[in-house]
Structures are given as structure tokens and as C-alpha cells.
Amino acid sequence: MGKNDFDFNFDATNDDDFDPKAFLGSEDFDEKMDLSGLTDEDFDLTGAEEDFPLDDADGEFDPNQDYDFGDDMGDFLREEEDAEEQSSESFEEEPAEEPEYSEAGEEPEYSEAGEESPEEEEEEHSSRRQRQRRETSFKINLPKIAMPNIFAKFYDLYFAPIGNKELRELPPDPNNPTRRRRKKSRTQIFKEVYLPPIIVCVCMVLVLSFVIGSISNLIERRRTEAQRQESQLDASISQAQLEQQRIDQLIQTAENYVTVYDYPAAIDTLRSVGDLNAYPDIAAKVSEYIQIQDQLEEYKDPSLIPNLSFNLLIEDLTRAKADKELGGLYNKNFVTTGEFQKILQTLYSNGFVLVDFDSFTSSSIDASGAQIFMDKPILLPAGKKPIMITETLTNYFNYMIDGNGDNVADAQGDGFASRLVVVNGEIKAEYVDSSGQTLVGDYDLVPILETFIKEHPDFSYRGARAIIGVTGYEGIFGYRITNDYVGTKGQDFVNQEIAGAKEVVAALREKGYTLACNTFKNLPYGQKSVTEITADLQAWTNQITPVLGPVDVMVFVKDSPISNYSDAAFQALYTTGFRYFVEEGNSTYAEINTTYVRQKRLIVSGNTMAWKTSNFTTPNIFDPAVILDISTRGQVPNG
């Protein structure tokens, strides 16, 4: 049933129209308005019992009963009244045009076509008003649903009560309407409106903090545990690595000992690891080394050990021969650096291994405090043979290096190195070439030997090196440290020279070289008196020993050793501290007794290689014909 299906209209704006109250109280209600035939569906009121309550049991409408239709019905009636007022205003009658009358009082004339009579216009006007009332009387305007504004809601809830006094007023007491209303204070509003959500927020923050803290603690505990496990793993790995490094180092050290034929030291090094059963690899190495050691050959006769003796080496033989006064002597008594390198390679190829006095001798102190010497075997693999090397005149005399007499090496020198120096821990020789340029390298016996041993470590028996003999009157190793230079160069110069000499001495000792005395003034002791020998030894002790340190090896000059090892000359030497005595000879020789060790050295020079080849070929040391540089030397002097 639609809104336009009603046959009657209610015009609340017209006094002449229907009056509901009068109508309900009149007799015409029962006669003219029989509503019994109408149903709820006809008025579209199905399910509206709650909206329109009836008090009688039959549910019939009682006009004398007051019904409470609620606020909704009140709103509905107000909307109807507003609609009727608007309708009445919109449909106010316009004044009708008065018809025209004739002059004789005739009735107004109406147009024949299209004009209507007043009755028809009134009827049509009434019909329009009735339709308008029906449309406006029962029209229900539904409220528009607007989306809530969260900021407006927030303001109404929390800020409006503070600024709006009416909102701060308490509602009247229903039990006592006359009771004076009291306004809420800001504190009360804060307690009622703000405090609860603040408490809730604080609680939420606390709970959230607790949850976050718990999660953070859990994460931290797991991280700490992971770090601890990782640290333990790293510690285990580090410990294992350190242990492995220790084992690798022990094995490497043992192999280095084996390279220089020191099997006892290699075996002791490996056994220092502890229980060999826990280290099967090391145990296998120990067994291998013991087996090789048992197969080594012993060399018990030290007299069969050759000692090849060289003077200072010549770097540039052409420059040496150019010296009109000394050129022939250089050619006769010296060996070049190139010839020495070839000798080393030949010795190595022939199976020789460099040894020193400590390789075949040992000593102890008896009850009286005297030093007692004894021999000991040299243990080498089959095919290897011991040999010794000595260098004398390792002073780099001024006449060899200084051409203009200013005590400084120059291009006018005779082609020899000028001094030994230490460069990055390595011992090298300083050399001034023919153009005056100062070079540092392998220009003498020591640096050449060091380079060769570095390339062939098995050439050295248990770290043995050569014997280096020096005189003292022009200093040692090219450094002018004697008293004579204090007067000519000054004490500061001598102090600087002493510092340089000590650096070289320390490096030589560290490498394993045996330092020896070649007399102080290069004197032939076999031709000198005890007094002269004693004076020379005293000068050595006073000026050389403080820099070189104590030495116990005496290398006699030329072919002039002492003749008797029990007379006063020997006692002077023995008292000074010498125990090893090296003489010049044409063959190998060695003597070891309880008091001293005596040995002969084979002089290697241009003369001996050219005219005394049997000194080197008979024991099959090397072939001088292969070594001697005839193209440069030419005819080597003899005699």
C-alpha cells in the first residue's frame, strides 16, 4: 500500500478541514469511519505493535486513552506540521482575474476556446491542493547517515567538557527535582574523563614494555648463548690451531736440523712434543730420523780435514794488476771473487760440507781448572766429506782501497772491497768501483759464502762457518779503531768506527763465524823473540779485544809459526787465551791433545793454483785449471 493510495487527506493548515479530535468525539466516527475492514498491511504497519502500543486486551484503539508513541512519533508529527506549513505557503491562492462585464451589466464573457469557467478553475485548484496534501502529509524523511569524524569524536569526548560549561553541569536528580544542580570541576572531569584512559594507556605501556623487555631479554640471552658457543668454538679452533702451529713449528725445526746433519737435535726437538703415541706423525718422523742417523758415517780423523785458506778477495783483478808496485803480488797471492764462487760450487758438487773446530773437537774443565780438549766424530751421510775455510787480512788495508792517501776508499783503489757492513741483518761488503760509485753486495768472502749457504743450506754442517782472521794495526773489517787514528782523525771518528765494527762483529758471531787473531802487526812469530811476541799480543789485547771480544784461535802469518808448543812463546800465547793454532802448510794436518788443537791450512792463491796444483788435486778437493782465471791473470808469478 503506497502513500498515494489513501482516499482522504488531512490538511492541518486549514481550519475548515478535518479536525481529528472533533471527529473522534463525534457521532460520525462510528457511522462514517468504519475501520474494521482495514488491515495492518493496508497501512503498512506490520510489525509495528511495539511502535503503537494498545492498552486494551483486544488491541483496539481507544480514543479516550493516552498513548505514548515515544520520541520517534513526536519527531514524525513535527515533521508533518512543518511539511503542511511549507505546503500551505507554496500553494497560496493567487487572486483571480475579475471577468470583464459589459456596459449593460451583462454577465462576463468567457472565451469559447481554451477558457474555463470559475467553477471549473475552483474544482481544479481544489484537486491540486488535495494531491499536494497527500504527498506532503505522509512523506517520511529518513535521516542521512554520516561517517563519524574521529577527531570530532575525540574532541567531544575529551576537550568539550573542559571548555563547555553546559557539558560540565550535572544532570538533575530524578528523585529530587528541586535539588540545585552542581557543575563538575575540572579535577572531577579529569578523574572521570581523562584519568581512566590514562591509566589504561599507562598499563598498556607497562605491559608492552614488559613484553618488549621479555622479548629483548630472550633475544639477548640467545645472542649471548650463541656468542658463548661461538667463543667456545673459536677457542677450540684457536687451541687446535695453536697446537697444530706448535707441531708444524717443531717439525720445521727438526727438518732444519736434518738439513745441516744434526739428527740428534732433530730427534730431541720432535720428542719435546710429549707422548709420541698421541702424535703418530711425529713418532713416524722420529723413527725415520733414527734410522737415517744409524746409517751416517763417522769421520774420526781430523787430520784428513782440509782447511782452505784465502787472503782478502779481489773484486776487480784488472784494477789490481794495474798497480805498478803491487800488481804482481796481487796476482800471485790473492784469489778473485769469481774464482772463489767457482771453488764453492766445485766443493759442493764434490760432496764437501763446511765444518769448524767445534764440529770435531770438544772440551771440558778438569779438577785443576784447566781446559781439556778431545776429538769427536763428524757424522755425515755416505759420500759427504768435511772441509774448512779460512780468510786472513780481513782488514781492508788502506794501501788496497785508498789511491790518494786520504784514508777513504776511492776509484783509485786496487779493486778490493773497503769494509763489511750489515744491511737488514745480512752481512755485505762495501765496494767503490772504478767510476767512484759506492756499491754494497757480495764483494768478499763472507757475503759470497752467506749467499751460497742460503741457496745450499746442506753445505754447512750444523751451522758451521769459516774462520775470519784479522790483524789489528789498521783496525778490523775496514773500521779504523786503533789509537793511531785518534791522533789523526779524532776521538769522535774513532768512536763511530768502533760502533760500526761492533755491529759487524755481532753479526758474524750470530751467523757462526769463528773470529781469529792474525797477530796485531802482521808479524811472523816464528822469527820474533818472546819479548816482541808479548808486546804484539799486549797491543792486541788493549786495542782489539775490547771491540772484537776474546778469541781463542791464532792464525799465524805466512810460513812462520812458533816452533815449540812448550816454550816461552807458546806460554805467552796460551796466557793470552789462545787454544787453537793454525799454521801454513802444503798438506792437511791436525793434532788434538789435552792442552791445545793444532792444524795446518792450505793456502789458495794464484801461485798455488798455477804452480802447486797437487795441493788440491791429490786429495781431490778441486781442479785449479778449471778455477784459475788465466784470461785475466795472464802469466801468474812463481817463487
C-alpha positions, 0 to 999 in steps of 0.5 A: 500500500503506497502513500498515494493510495489513501482516499482522504487527506488531512490538511492541518493548515486549514481550519475548515478541514478535518479536525481529528479530535472533533471527529473522534468525539463525534457521532460520525466516527462510528457511522462514517469511519468504519475501520474494521475492514482495514488491515495492518498491511493496508497501512503498512504497519506490520510489525509495528505493535511495539511502535503503537502500543494498545492498552486494551486486551483486544488491541483496539484503539481507544480514543479516550486513552493516552498513548505514548508513541515515544520520541520517534512519533513526536519527531514524525508529527513535527515533521508533518506540521512543518511539511503542511506549513511549507505546503500551505505557503507554496500553494497560496491562492493567487487572486483571480482575474475579475471577468470583464462585464459589459456596459449593460451589466451583462454577465462576463464573457468567457472565451469559447476556446481554451477558457474555463469557467470559475467553477471549473478553475475552483474544482481544479485548484481544489484537486491540486491542493488535495494531491499536494496534501497527500504527498506532503502529509505522509512523506517520511524523511529518513535521516542521512547517515554520516561517517563519524569524524574521529577527531570530532569524536575525540574532541567531544569526548575529551576537550568539550567538557573542559571548555563547555560549561553546559557539558560540565553541569550535572544532570538533575536528580530524578528523585529530587527535582528541586535539588540545585544542580552542581557543575563538575570541576575540572579535577572531577572531569579529569578523574572521570574523563581523562584519568581512566584512559590514562591509566589504561594507556599507562598499563598498556605501556607497562605491559608492552614494555614488559613484553618488549623487555621479555622479548629483548631479554630472550633475544639477548640471552640467545645472542649471548648463548650463541656468542658463548658457543661461538667463543667456545668454538673459536677457542677450540679452533684457536687451541687446535690451531695453536697446537697444530702451529706448535707441531708444524713449528717443531717439525720445521725445526727438526727438518732444519736440523736434518738439513745441516746433519744434526739428527740428534737435535732433530730427534730431541726437538720432535720428542719435546712434543710429549707422548709420541703415541698421541702424535703418530706423525711425529713418532713416524718422523722420529723413527725415520730420523733414527734410522737415517742417523744409524746409517751416517758415517763417522769421520774420526780423523781430523787430520784428513780435514782440509782447511782452505785458506784465502787472503782478502778477495779481489773484486776487480783483478784488472784494477789490481794488476794495474798497480805498478808496485803491487800488481804482481803480488796481487796476482800471485797471492790473492784469489778473485771473487769469481774464482772463489764462487767457482771453488764453492760450487766445485766443493759442493758438487764434490760432496764437501760440507763446511765444518769448524773446530767445534764440529770435531773437537770438544772440551771440558774443565778438569779438577785443576781448572784447566781446559781439556780438549778431545776429538769427536766424530763428524757424522755425515751421510755416505759420500759427504766429506768435511772441509774448512775455510779460512780468510786472513787480512780481513782488514781492508788495508788502506794501501788496497782501497785508498789511491790518494792517501786520504784514508777513504776508499776511492776509484783509485783503489786496487779493486778490493772491497773497503769494509763489511757492513750489515744491511737488514741483518745480512752481512755485505761488503762495501765496494767503490768501483772504478767510476767512484760509485759506492756499491754494497753486495757480495764483494768478499768472502763472507757475503759470497759464502752467506749467499751460497749457504742460503741457496745450499743450506746442506753445505754447512754442517750444523751451522758451521762457518769459516774462520775470519782472521784479522790483524789489528794495526789498521783496525778490523773489517775496514773500521779504523779503531786503533789509537793511531787514528785518534791522533789523526782523525779524532776521538769522535771518528774513532768512536763511530768506527768502533760502533760500526765494527761492533755491529759487524762483529755481532753479526758474524758471531750470530751467523757462526763465524769463528773470529781469529787473531792474525797477530796485531802487526802482521808479524811472523812469530816464528822469527820474533823473540818472546819479548816482541811476541808479548808486546804484539799480543799486549797491543792486541789485547788493549786495542782489539779485544775490547771491540772484537771480544776474546778469541781463542784461535791464532792464525799465524802469518805466512810460513812462520809459526812458533816452533815449540808448543812448550816454550816461552812463546807458546806460554805467552800465547796460551796466557793470552787465551789462545787454544787453537793454532793454525799454521801454513802448510802444503798438506792437511794436518791436525793434532788434538791433545789435552792442552791445545788443537793444532792444524795446518791450512792450505793456502789458495792463491794464484801461485798455488793454483798455477804452480802447486796444483797437487795441493788440491788435486791429490786429495781431490778437493778441486781442479785449479785449471778449471778455477784459475782465471788465466784470461785475466791473470795472464802469466801468474808469478812463481817463487 
